[in-house]
Amino acid sequence: MTTPAQDAPLVLPAVAFRPVRLLVICAVLAGLATLGTALLGYPMVGAFFAIGLALGLINALLIQRSVESITAKDHPLKRNMALNSATRLLVMTVVGLTIAYIFKPQGLGVVFGMALFQVILVASTALPIVRKLKAQAADGLEGETPQQ
């Protein structure tokens, strides 16, 4: 007999999450964005962009912490993860949009920073996994003998 999906324990694959690498990437991008927008006469857009990147990094660290705490339980439930994710997403969205509204139009840099961070996060975690899968597939093919 199988366990219903809502009662099944939460199983997560190992993810190549490297917060220090993300911090360096965000710092470089924030510096370039601030420099570029300052040259265009809008330095605050770059500063708000950097804040958006920082909010994204904080969110990623909170995700890591919540995954570790939820999966450390004897019977982790997907419902706990979903509720935690929804709450965190709501808070980050409200913070980002509030900053964007209060400091409009330059505050929109926060929204762009948060959006770009998500792209960076996906790329920085997915690319190492894809490389490892390709390497494993290549190793598997090399060990095979040709069929006749």
Solvent accessible surface area in square Angstrom, and as a share of the most:
residue,aa,sasa,rsa
1,M,241,1.08
2,T,123,0.72
3,T,79,0.46
4,P,69,0.43
5,A,71,0.55
6,Q,121,0.54
7,D,73,0.38
8,A,20,0.16
9,P,75,0.47
10,L,23,0.12
11,V,124,0.71
12,L,78,0.39
13,P,104,0.65
14,A,100,0.78
15,V,86,0.50
16,A,26,0.20
17,F,39,0.16
18,R,135,0.49
19,P,42,0.26
20,V,111,0.64
21,R,86,0.31
22,L,2,0.01
23,L,96,0.48
24,V,86,0.50
25,I,56,0.28
26,C,8,0.05
27,A,60,0.47
28,V,84,0.48
29,L,50,0.25
30,A,16,0.12
31,G,41,0.40
32,L,107,0.53
33,A,24,0.19
34,T,49,0.29
35,L,106,0.53
36,G,30,0.29
37,T,26,0.15
38,A,45,0.35
39,L,143,0.71
40,L,141,0.70
41,G,52,0.50
42,Y,128,0.49
43,P,67,0.42
44,M,103,0.46
45,V,44,0.25
46,G,0,0.00
47,A,35,0.27
48,F,13,0.06
49,F,29,0.12
50,A,30,0.23
51,I,71,0.36
52,G,0,0.00
53,L,2,0.01
54,A,48,0.37
55,L,24,0.12
56,G,2,0.02
57,L,18,0.09
58,I,86,0.43
59,N,18,0.09
60,A,4,0.03
61,L,71,0.35
62,L,62,0.31
63,I,59,0.30
64,Q,67,0.30
65,R,166,0.61
66,S,11,0.07
67,V,37,0.21
68,E,103,0.46
69,S,62,0.40
70,I,10,0.05
71,T,50,0.29
72,A,85,0.66
73,K,106,0.45
74,D,135,0.70
75,H,147,0.66
76,P,11,0.07
77,L,43,0.21
78,K,85,0.36
79,R,154,0.56
80,N,51,0.26
81,M,26,0.12
82,A,63,0.49
83,L,122,0.61
84,N,53,0.27
85,S,40,0.26
86,A,59,0.46
87,T,71,0.41
88,R,29,0.11
89,L,116,0.58
90,L,114,0.57
91,V,81,0.47
92,M,16,0.07
93,T,55,0.32
94,V,81,0.46
95,V,56,0.32
96,G,1,0.01
97,L,101,0.50
98,T,61,0.36
99,I,34,0.17
100,A,6,0.04
101,Y,150,0.57
102,I,109,0.55
103,F,100,0.42
104,K,124,0.53
105,P,95,0.60
106,Q,59,0.26
107,G,0,0.00
108,L,86,0.43
109,G,3,0.02
110,V,0,0.00
111,V,51,0.29
112,F,126,0.53
113,G,0,0.00
114,M,35,0.16
115,A,56,0.43
116,L,62,0.31
117,F,0,0.00
118,Q,75,0.33
119,V,97,0.55
120,I,21,0.11
121,L,26,0.13
122,V,94,0.54
123,A,41,0.32
124,S,16,0.10
125,T,18,0.11
126,A,41,0.31
127,L,91,0.45
128,P,33,0.21
129,I,64,0.32
130,V,65,0.37
131,R,155,0.56
132,K,129,0.55
133,L,105,0.52
134,K,138,0.59
135,A,54,0.42
136,Q,96,0.43
137,A,58,0.45
138,A,46,0.35
139,D,94,0.49
140,G,41,0.40
141,L,124,0.62
142,E,139,0.62
143,G,66,0.63
144,E,114,0.51
145,T,113,0.66
146,P,120,0.75
147,Q,177,0.79
148,Q,222,0.99
